[in-house]
Amino acid sequence: PDTGNMEVLLKHGTKEQQAEYLKPLLRGETRSAFLMTEPDVASSDARNLETRLTRTTGEDGRAKYALNGKKWWSTGAMDPRCRVALVVAKMDRGRPSRPSTGDDDRSERGDQTVVIVPMPHPGVRCVRALTVFGYDDAPHGHAEVWLEDVELDESAVVLGEGRGFEIAQSRLGPGRIHHCMRAVGLAARCYELMLERTFQRRTFGKYLHEHGSCRELIADSRSDLEAARLLTLSCAEEIDALGARGARDKIALIKVAVPELASRVVDRAVQIFGGAGVSGDFPLARALVGLRSLRIADGPDAVHKQSLAKLELKKAKKRVQARM
């Protein structure tokens, strides 16, 4: 989560927030966590989030906040080097913190707010480490976290109340291309291992690479790997030219396509390795698990496909109208 959190603090943080949290992250002195997904609701729709941020006014007239809720898949929260967590919560409208506007009444997006929680914090409890398909990444992996009356002040709010969706999208857009870049690198490493294996093992009097079926797997893998690499490169170029918002269609496209392409490469490598491929002796099984998980992390495939389809239909509608 560090790269995404750095981007949030760089784009939206105050000078004080940057000095306290961003600079140590950039120097590699600390680590961070991002707390958004929740165990009790379908968090792919952020409007469902139940973590509440309640604002009150202190005796000195300054705003104070109390944060309560449950999060999970909080990567890095158990890392002993973690010194800051960015938390997405909903404003508690039972105790209004600011006057309602028409936009707030029409859309729950006006409720989402991001706050900075210094770590460790007495109100933040990591109740368990989570496993991914049985793999245990503790203490540096994913955690279920309970937030119990976490007291914060105005300096903890990022950008302002109700700006959570804006912040989350600015963070998740570039974060998705980081995922895809890593996926391409991981698939490339597994592809190299697959090629090496074909020169080491013999079946039915031939090396594996001499079998036509094996050569077909190699050719398909090379094609998928190059497609994944070029799609990611094209998206990166568009982000540089238009920014993350202008490249939303390609970000959604690669988030769906690249993990699938990379997974196919690794799956073929597992097949060529045989029993060794599903063991812990080689990195293939764990790579396959990570790529499968990526189809859920930072938004499931279905959400990105829906976003991509909407953007494509919007562009098509404009073209049709322009010809009329």
Steps between C-alpha positions, in 0.01 A plus 500: 500500500798735539514631144127581495514664841797709391303623201205596721721694739689662212184608314265576785698524824576824682860605548478381859362159397771466237778590742378254765399203285603536134868579538577202731317273250701637209823445692399140572510556874136401559220296342126567474158338463178583314175400673193491277357148452265374772401145602129563551407669171574471127774758488534510121218756536658751735159645585445187711783577743389498864805647672382827653679829560314711756579866542451695821608844614738527793493760775755703306263514203717276283373188324572156640432165341432145619560210260325164545473195278651178368736460204677206342751428225690789655837433341795606712302580814688236702843597370708618796623787285145628429471856629192631318169366370265674259142406585188545285191562714151644473402816681248426771201701378315419818718779643539741206848647472412751232185627328349259250504599133286385212785285373535326835128426509508350153817296537663312785835581343497823699540297819834332423800649680865399528685550827857442610551279804849490654617146569517330739188647660323383818165498320624291209502126564632244252289200597644244258724444202321383185617223271471503119414152366674368811816709459591691814674835447503604867613734636549695179186387318129561548312556827153535639494825693249633753474875553365579845443866594810617315530866600621743234505873439460719191860446396418134429247572222638476147378769257174549691183324607312323223799484263564129548386383157717758329801395706438126463477526121815711475673232707357188343549606136880512510499214752335275244774558248756418769321167552511429127868593471582254776276237338690530172834465680377199697369328187828571318697332779274194491532488122880494534475213748271314260748532215788379717295202614441384143876453455539308827229233487447212255186301429454218250856531378490874432565821687179685576580777254509244220134410546255690280250547784767666714602733220138604464488592870818704459366688196168578668679619813732729306200653323308555824802647674567748222133600484495564876821703482384718209156563652664614823750718315220660295307578818807651666556723198140621515523572873812710433319691225148536641525420870325215680153641439558534127631145481214339693403275208848354459546463876180295517605304192839393633365420845278237337723381215851492647436273803316258270780500242767463769304220669490302177878525468557379856240224466685362196826514693338297779385245244850458357649463849245234588487406868787737579291788369237468771755451778671758713839417349446749219326841494241397240216397731528813709519714187180342371326570830613861499378560147163339575464726804579802283171449316330603826748748652437869426158414358373173349504437126125557468526858629783587260318342206193704582706819521676425172172422322342824622794706375498323163125549459531867592763550229293304248191709578693820432620363166148402399359838598775681313397323177133586537 
